[in-house]
Amino acid sequence: MAAFTIPLNSTSDQHVVEMCLEGLRLCIHIACIFNMDLERGAFVPALAKFTSLSTPHEIKPKNIEAIRYLLGL
């Protein structure tokens, strides 16, 4: 999980953001396929954290992308 969340937290580069969000999405997908509830329960909140919905005045483009990926699950 850290392979995706640390770069996502520290960059504004759109390509890196998209790759990290796609990685998180695929991890969630794999966890669902193999009925890995604990892992899914860790990845979904990690993705939700990057939406910044609790602080709407600080939303950046990468947060909007995170919202799109979360809605796409």
Backbone hydrogen bonds, N-H to C=O, Kabsch-Sander energy under -0.5 kcal/mol:
donor,donor_aa,acceptor,acceptor_aa,energy
4,F,1,M,-1.5
5,T,1,M,-2.5
6,I,2,A,-1.7
8,L,4,F,-1.6
9,N,5,T,-2.0
10,S,6,I,-1.5
11,T,7,P,-0.9
17,V,13,D,-2.5
18,E,14,Q,-2.5
19,M,15,H,-2.2
20,C,16,V,-2.5
21,L,17,V,-2.5
22,E,18,E,-2.4
23,G,19,M,-2.1
24,L,20,C,-2.3
25,R,21,L,-2.4
26,L,22,E,-2.5
27,C,23,G,-2.1
28,I,24,L,-2.2
29,H,25,R,-2.3
30,I,26,L,-2.6
31,A,27,C,-2.4
32,C,28,I,-2.0
33,I,29,H,-2.3
34,F,30,I,-2.1
35,N,32,C,-1.3
36,M,31,A,-3.2
37,D,35,N,-1.3
40,R,36,M,-2.6
41,G,37,D,-2.6
42,A,38,L,-0.7
42,A,39,E,-0.9
43,F,39,E,-2.4
44,V,40,R,-2.3
46,A,42,A,-1.2
47,L,43,F,-2.3
48,A,44,V,-2.7
49,K,45,P,-2.1
50,F,46,A,-0.8
50,F,47,L,-0.8
51,T,48,A,-1.6
52,S,49,K,-0.9
55,T,52,S,-1.0
58,E,55,T,-2.0
59,I,56,P,-1.2
63,N,60,K,-0.8
64,I,60,K,-1.7
65,E,61,P,-2.1
66,A,62,K,-1.8
67,I,63,N,-1.9
68,R,64,I,-2.1
69,Y,65,E,-2.4
70,L,66,A,-2.4
71,L,67,I,-2.5
72,G,68,R,-1.4
73,L,70,L,-1.0
